[in-house]
Amino acid sequence: MHTVRNKKRLIARVRRVRGQVEAVERALVEERGCEEVIRAISAARGAINALAAEVLCDHVTEHVAAPRLAKGARVEAATELVLTIRQFIG
């Protein structure tokens, strides 16, 4: 599975997300201004979106677009991907 194969890279991204969320907490604890808090929130959102994009792109490459997949498996994977994207977008 691609998440296992890319485990180190994905964990590094998760750690960046954690760091960004901790920056939001620090900004609030230190009573920084709204603008700085919003910037920290934006950075955290960007980090989580980058993580999600990496996992989704790897999923497409491995489970939807891989030449080794039979048509039925490809259709099933595409359907699953659409549901996953809808969940992510909300």
N, C-alpha and C positions, 0 to 999 in steps of 0.2 A: 504494500500500500504506500502511496506517495507521502502520506503524513509521517510514516515510520522512516522512510528513506530520507526525508528532508527534516527529520526531527530536530537536529541541532539548529538549523536555520530558523525553523518555526519557533523553537524555544527562545532563541535570541530575540525574535520579534515580540514574543509575549513579554519578555523582560523589558523591552522598550516600552510596551504598553503600560506595564506596571510602573515604570519610572515616570511616565507621563501622568498617570493617575495620581501618583504620589506628589507630583508637582502641583496638581490641582489642590490636593489636600494642604500642602505647605502654604500655597497662596492664600487659602482660606484661614488657616491657623494663624498666619502672620498678618492677617487683616489687610492684605494688599488690595489695591483698587480693582474696581469692576473690570476695567480694560485688561489688566494683567490676568485676572481669573478667567475671563473669556478666552484670552490667548492660550492659556494652559488647557482649558477644556477643548479648544479647537485642536491643539496638538495631540491630545489624548484620542480624540475622535479620529484624527488622521492616522494615528498609529494603529488603532483597531481596524480601520478601513483597509489599511495596507496589509495587515495580517489576513483579513477576510479575502481580499483580492488575490493574495498569493495562494491561499488554499483553494479558492474557486478556480483560478487559472490552472493550477496543477490538476484539479479534478477534471476540467474540460480536456486537458491534454491526455490524461491517463484513462479516463472512463467514458469519454464521449468521442473524441477525435482520433483515438489510437487506431492505426491501420489494422491491427490484429483483431479488432472487434467485429463480430458478426452484426448484420443489420439489426436484428432483434435486440441484441445487447445494447447497441448504440441508441436505439429508440427508447429503450427502458432507462438508460443512463440520462438521456436528454430530458425525459419526463421528470426524473428525480432531480435533475439540476434546476429545472424550472421551479419546482416546488421549493427547493432550497433557496433560490434567489428570492422568491416571494416571501419566505420567512425572514430572510435577512433584511429585505427592504422594509418589511413591516406592513 
